[in-house]
């Protein structure tokens, strides 16, 4: 069984977070260390440690990540100028919390996704 994470506690509202959206499948809240004017994490309410652990049973919740991202982008006023959606997987992918989550980042020009150095 997967280890519970800080995101599980946020989903259950056991610790404070700036929650901007929650339903039966997903929860979205502002990142505590934003990398852009808008930086919101959207997480499935069920604990899935990494993308490698996704199964067909998770498809509805993971699809909801995208529809909620679009709604939040509209609500935040960044939908027309654009934004970035990011999911990291495991150490080399930059994953820090082992409860999959989508970063919704925007509010300014974000530049290239990766530098070409080392590619």
ZIHU-V518996 format. One record per pair of residues at least 12 apart in sequence whose ideal C-beta (glycine too) atoms are under 6 Angstrom apart, sorted by the first residue. I is the first residue (numbers start at 1). J is the second residue. D is the distance in Angstrom with one decimal. If there is no record, write none. Layout:
i=I j=J d=D
i=I j=J d=D
This chain:
i=2 j=47 d=5.0
i=2 j=49 d=4.8
i=5 j=97 d=5.4
i=5 j=99 d=4.2
i=7 j=43 d=5.1
i=7 j=97 d=6.0
i=7 j=99 d=4.3
i=8 j=47 d=5.9
i=10 j=29 d=6.0
i=11 j=27 d=4.7
i=11 j=45 d=5.2
i=17 j=29 d=4.3
i=18 j=30 d=4.1
i=21 j=68 d=5.7
i=25 j=45 d=6.0
i=25 j=61 d=4.5
i=25 j=64 d=4.5
i=26 j=42 d=5.9
i=26 j=44 d=5.6
i=26 j=64 d=5.0
i=26 j=65 d=6.0
i=26 j=68 d=5.5
i=27 j=43 d=5.6
i=27 j=45 d=6.0
i=28 j=40 d=5.4
i=28 j=42 d=4.4
i=28 j=68 d=5.9
i=28 j=72 d=6.0
i=29 j=41 d=5.9
i=36 j=105 d=4.7
i=36 j=107 d=5.2
i=36 j=108 d=5.7
i=37 j=107 d=3.0
i=37 j=108 d=5.8
i=38 j=76 d=4.9
i=38 j=78 d=5.5
i=38 j=106 d=4.8
i=38 j=107 d=4.1
i=39 j=105 d=5.2
i=40 j=72 d=5.8
i=40 j=104 d=4.5
i=41 j=101 d=4.8
i=42 j=65 d=5.1
i=42 j=68 d=5.5
i=42 j=69 d=5.8
i=42 j=102 d=4.5
i=43 j=101 d=4.3
i=44 j=61 d=4.1
i=47 j=99 d=5.4
i=48 j=100 d=4.9
i=49 j=98 d=4.4
i=50 j=89 d=5.2
i=50 j=90 d=5.7
i=51 j=89 d=4.3
i=51 j=100 d=6.0
i=65 j=102 d=4.9
i=69 j=85 d=5.7
i=69 j=104 d=5.1
i=72 j=104 d=5.9
i=78 j=106 d=3.9
i=78 j=107 d=5.5
i=83 j=106 d=3.1
i=84 j=105 d=4.8
i=84 j=110 d=5.4
i=85 j=102 d=5.6
i=86 j=103 d=4.2
i=87 j=102 d=5.4
